Amino acid sequence: MEPHSSTHSGQPLDIAWTGKGSNFVGLGFKIFFLKIITLFLYHFWGKTEVRKRLWNNVRVNNEPLEYTGTGMELFLGFLIVMFAVFLPLILAIVGLQLWLGENHPGAIAGIIVIYLFMIYLVGVAIYNANRYRLSRTQWRGIRGALKGSAWRYAWTTFWTSLVALISFGLAVPWQSIKLQKIITDNTHFGEMPMKFTGTSKSLYKYYFVPWIGFLIGLGVLFILIKPLFDQLIALQLSGIPNPEQMFFIQLKMIGYYIVFILFLAVVYAWYQSKYYNYVAEHTQFSNGSFALTTTAGGLIWITLSNFLIVMFSLSILTPVAIARLFGYFVNNLSFNGTVDIASIEQSSQNLSKTGEGLAEGFDVSSF
């Protein structure tokens, strides 16, 4: 059905997902087989095939998105990063140890600087991976773009992570919103920009739930574990330890840890759903904004079921898990308002000739 038009405010956007996770089963086996016979080299082409299938199943006003990246671009990007970035850094670490000695203060200081630089590069990798994927995403022949500086984003990631660490996690919503604003404000479809209007202040009423929950849960865990730990110590010091009794005590401790982790997963999923929905709501594009309706239950179910799919298939069905997650978010995504589609011009940003090599090297590419 053709979207409604307006003479002054453009057209509404209807976003839909037409795929099914089961449609990716055959692709999962194909990629697995080709990875085996090519000694993992097909990984880059397999990732490209998955993306092409995912993008094609996203329809905006009944027209599919198109992914135009290639496996060769990803492969060349990986090679360049391996030989131009990682190999020199590894050689620098080994060279410092051979030249000054492993325990020399100068060698230790130099290695710390190198590791800090590698942590800094993770931010560069994340930003450039987003830039590459957007530049290879088209709709009606118009491609996306991520402008701005990856180095600025990486620096912001680096120092805000330190603040989050020093604040015992209290600065996490502030950091998340600050980084999201950099990404969104530099995101364009063609030459039409997006804008992020959210603030961290609105998120803290949600974030305090998992943050306080963690502290309470940790306290309860300590109260439950401490007597069991004392029993283990007493049995070991008695000189006549009872293996069966020790086993059941350890099993009980493991059970408490599992309950603690599950509790954290639930409260954190609740916050994450609020966060995702908030970010979408405050992402403006043309004459409207997005809306997302994820729930804690939905996130927990899709994450847990995907984990089981990947685990029991020995990772063969990873494309199925990716498609299910992708579909979950697209199915819950909508757009409120209109877009002046006719006024969108093609992006003037130059296309890179290689893919997200750093993201591959640090394994931070989400799909």
C-alpha positions in Angstrom: 0.0 0.0 0.0 1.4 3.4 -0.9 2.2 5.7 2.0 0.0 8.7 2.5 1.4 12.0 1.3 1.2 15.5 2.7 1.9 18.7 0.8 3.8 20.3 3.6 5.2 17.7 5.9 6.1 14.7 3.8 5.2 11.1 4.3 4.8 8.7 7.2 7.2 5.8 7.5 6.0 2.3 8.0 8.7 0.0 9.3 8.3 -3.8 9.1 10.2 -7.0 9.4 9.3 -9.7 6.9 11.8 -12.4 7.9 11.8 -15.4 10.2 14.7 -16.9 12.1 14.0 -20.3 10.5 14.7 -18.8 7.1 18.4 -18.5 8.2 18.9 -22.1 9.1 20.2 -23.1 5.7 22.4 -20.0 5.5 23.9 -21.0 8.9 24.9 -24.5 7.7 26.3 -23.0 4.4 28.5 -20.5 6.2 29.7 -23.1 8.7 30.7 -25.6 5.9 32.4 -22.9 3.8 34.3 -21.6 6.9 35.6 -25.2 7.5 36.9 -25.8 4.0 38.4 -22.3 3.7 40.0 -22.4 7.1 37.8 -19.6 8.4 38.5 -17.3 5.5 34.8 -17.3 4.4 33.9 -15.6 7.7 34.0 -12.2 6.0 31.8 -13.3 3.1 29.5 -15.1 5.4 29.0 -12.0 7.5 28.2 -10.1 4.4 25.6 -12.7 3.3 23.9 -12.5 6.7 23.7 -8.7 6.5 22.3 -8.7 3.0 19.6 -11.1 4.1 18.8 -9.1 7.3 18.7 -5.7 5.5 16.5 -7.2 2.7 13.9 -8.3 5.3 13.5 -4.8 6.7 10.9 -2.9 4.7 10.3 0.8 5.0 7.0 1.8 3.3 7.1 -1.7 1.7 10.5 -1.1 0.1 13.5 -3.1 1.4 16.7 -1.8 2.7 19.8 -2.8 0.7 23.2 -3.8 2.1 25.9 -3.0 -0.5 29.0 -4.1 1.5 31.2 -6.9 0.2 33.2 -9.7 1.9 36.4 -8.5 0.2 36.0 -5.1 1.8 35.8 -6.7 5.3 38.7 -9.0 4.5 41.0 -6.2 3.3 40.1 -4.1 6.3 41.0 -6.9 8.6 44.3 -7.5 6.8 45.3 -3.8 6.9 44.5 -3.6 10.7 46.4 -6.8 11.5 49.6 -5.7 9.7 49.4 -1.9 10.2 48.1 -1.8 13.8 48.2 -5.0 15.8 51.5 -6.4 14.5 53.4 -3.2 15.2 51.9 -3.0 18.7 52.8 -6.6 19.5 56.3 -6.1 18.2 56.6 -3.0 20.3 55.6 -5.0 23.5 58.1 -7.8 22.7 60.8 -5.3 21.7 60.4 -3.4 25.0 60.7 -6.6 27.0 63.8 -7.8 25.1 65.5 -4.4 25.2 64.8 -3.4 28.8 63.8 -6.7 30.4 60.4 -7.9 31.4 60.5 -6.3 34.9 62.2 -3.1 34.0 60.1 0.0 35.0 60.5 1.5 31.6 59.2 -1.6 29.9 56.3 -1.9 32.2 55.4 1.8 31.7 55.7 1.4 27.9 53.5 -1.7 27.9 50.8 0.0 30.0 50.8 2.9 27.5 50.4 0.5 24.6 47.5 -1.4 26.4 45.8 1.9 27.2 46.1 2.9 23.5 44.6 -0.4 22.5 41.6 0.2 24.8 41.3 3.7 23.2 41.2 2.0 19.8 38.2 0.0 20.8 36.2 3.3 20.6 37.6 4.0 17.2 36.6 0.5 16.1 33.0 0.9 17.3 32.5 4.2 15.6 34.1 3.1 12.3 32.1 -0.1 12.2 28.9 2.0 12.5 30.2 4.3 9.8 30.9 1.4 7.4 27.5 -0.3 8.0 25.6 3.0 7.5 27.6 3.8 4.3 26.6 0.4 2.9 22.9 0.8 3.8 20.6 2.1 1.1 16.9 2.7 0.8 15.5 3.9 -2.6 19.1 4.3 -3.7 20.0 6.8 -1.0 22.7 5.6 1.4 23.3 6.4 5.1 26.3 8.1 6.5 28.0 8.6 9.9 30.0 11.8 9.9 32.2 13.2 12.7 35.5 11.9 14.1 36.0 8.4 15.3 39.0 9.6 17.4 36.8 12.1 19.2 34.3 9.4 20.0 37.0 7.1 21.2 38.5 9.8 23.5 35.0 10.4 24.9 34.5 6.7 25.4 37.9 6.5 27.2 37.6 9.3 29.7 33.9 8.7 30.4 34.7 5.1 31.1 37.2 6.2 33.7 34.5 8.4 35.3 32.0 5.5 35.3 34.6 3.3 37.0 35.5 5.9 39.6 31.8 6.6 40.4 31.2 2.8 41.0 28.9 2.7 38.0 26.8 5.7 38.9 27.9 7.6 35.8 26.9 4.8 33.4 23.6 6.5 32.2 25.4 9.8 31.8 28.1 8.1 29.7 25.6 6.1 27.6 23.6 9.2 26.7 26.8 11.2 25.9 28.1 8.6 23.6 24.6 8.0 22.0 24.3 11.7 21.3 27.6 11.7 19.4 26.5 8.7 17.3 23.0 10.0 16.6 23.8 13.6 15.9 26.4 12.5 13.3 24.0 10.0 11.6 22.5 11.0 8.3 20.3 9.4 5.7 21.6 11.0 2.6 22.2 14.6 3.7 19.3 14.6 6.1 20.6 14.5 9.7 19.2 12.8 12.8 19.1 14.6 16.2 19.2 13.2 19.7 17.3 15.1 22.4 17.6 12.8 25.4 19.3 13.5 28.7 20.7 11.2 31.3 18.6 12.8 34.1 15.5 11.0 32.8 17.2 7.6 32.9 18.4 7.6 36.5 15.0 6.8 37.9 15.3 3.5 36.0 19.0 3.0 36.5 18.8 3.1 40.3 16.8 -0.1 40.3 19.6 -2.3 39.0 22.3 -0.3 40.8 20.6 -0.5 44.2 19.5 -4.1 43.3 23.1 -5.1 42.8 24.2 -3.7 46.2 21.3 -5.4 48.0 21.8 -8.6 46.1 25.5 -8.6 46.9 24.8 -8.0 50.5 22.3 -10.9 50.6 24.7 -13.1 48.8 27.4 -12.3 51.3 25.1 -13.2 54.2 24.2 -16.5 52.6 27.7 -17.4 51.4 29.7 -16.4 54.5 28.5 -19.3 56.8 29.0 -21.8 54.1 32.5 -20.5 53.4 33.3 -20.8 57.2 32.1 -24.4 57.2 34.4 -25.2 54.3 37.4 -23.7 56.1 36.5 -25.5 59.3 36.2 -28.8 57.5 39.6 -28.4 55.9 41.3 -27.4 59.1 39.7 -30.3 61.1 42.1 -32.7 59.4 39.2 -35.1 58.6 37.4 -33.3 55.8 34.1 -35.0 54.6 34.2 -34.9 50.8 30.5 -35.5 50.5 29.6 -32.7 52.9 32.1 -30.3 51.2 30.6 -31.1 47.8 27.0 -30.2 48.9 28.3 -27.0 50.6 30.0 -26.0 47.3 26.9 -26.9 45.3 24.8 -24.7 47.6 27.2 -21.8 47.1 27.1 -22.2 43.4 23.3 -22.2 43.6 23.3 -18.9 45.4 25.7 -17.4 42.8 23.4 -18.5 40.0 20.3 -17.0 41.7 22.3 -13.8 42.2 23.3 -13.6 38.5 19.7 -14.4 37.4 18.4 -11.6 39.6 20.9 -9.1 38.2 20.0 -10.3 34.6 16.3 -9.6 35.3 16.7 -6.1 36.8 19.3 -5.1 34.2 17.1 -6.3 31.3 14.3 -4.1 32.8 16.7 -1.1 32.7 18.0 -2.0 29.2 14.4 -2.1 27.8 13.8 1.4 29.3 17.0 2.6 27.9 16.5 1.3 24.4 12.9 2.7 24.3 14.1 6.1 25.6 16.8 6.4 23.0 14.4 5.7 20.2 11.8 8.1 21.5 14.4 10.9 21.6 15.9 10.2 18.2 14.4 12.8 15.8 14.5 12.5 12.0 12.9 15.1 9.7 9.4 15.9 11.1 9.1 12.9 13.5 10.8 10.6 16.0 11.1 6.9 16.5 9.4 4.7 19.0 10.5 1.4 20.5 8.4 -0.9 22.7 10.9 -3.5 24.0 10.2 -5.2 27.4 12.3 -6.8 30.0 10.6 -10.1 29.4 11.1 -9.9 25.6 14.8 -9.1 26.0 15.3 -11.9 28.5 13.5 -14.4 26.3 15.2 -13.5 23.1 18.7 -13.5 24.8 18.2 -16.8 26.6 16.6 -18.6 23.7 19.3 -17.3 21.3 22.0 -18.4 23.7 20.6 -21.9 23.8 20.3 -22.0 19.9 23.9 -21.0 19.5 25.2 -23.3 22.2 23.3 -26.5 21.2 24.1 -25.9 17.5 27.8 -25.4 18.2 27.5 -21.9 16.8 26.2 -23.2 13.4 22.9 -21.4 13.8 24.4 -18.1 14.9 22.7 -16.4 11.8 19.3 -17.7 13.2 20.0 -16.0 16.5 21.1 -12.8 14.9 18.0 -12.7 12.7 15.7 -13.3 15.7 17.3 -10.5 17.7 17.3 -8.2 14.6 13.6 -9.0 14.0 12.7 -8.5 17.6 13.9 -4.9 17.5 12.5 -4.1 14.1 9.1 -5.6 15.0 9.0 -3.2 18.0 10.2 -0.2 16.1 7.9 2.5 14.6 8.1 6.1 13.5 5.8 8.9 14.7 5.6 11.8 12.3 6.5 12.3 8.7 9.6 12.5 6.5 10.1 14.9 3.6 11.5 12.0 1.4 11.5 14.1 -1.8 14.0 16.6 -0.3 16.6 14.0 0.7 19.8 14.3 -1.3 22.4 11.6 -1.8 25.2 11.5 0.8 28.3 13.4 -0.2 30.5 11.4 2.1 33.2 9.4 0.3 32.9 5.7 0.6 35.8 3.8 2.2 37.3 1.0 0.2 37.7 -1.4 3.1 35.5 -2.6 5.9 35.6 -2.6 9.7 39.0 -4.1 10.3 39.4 -2.8 13.8 36.0 -4.1 14.9 37.0 -7.5 13.6 40.3 -7.4 15.5 38.7 -6.4 18.8 35.6 -8.6 18.1 33.2 -5.7 18.8 31.2 -6.0 15.6 27.7 -7.0 16.9 26.7 -8.8 13.7 
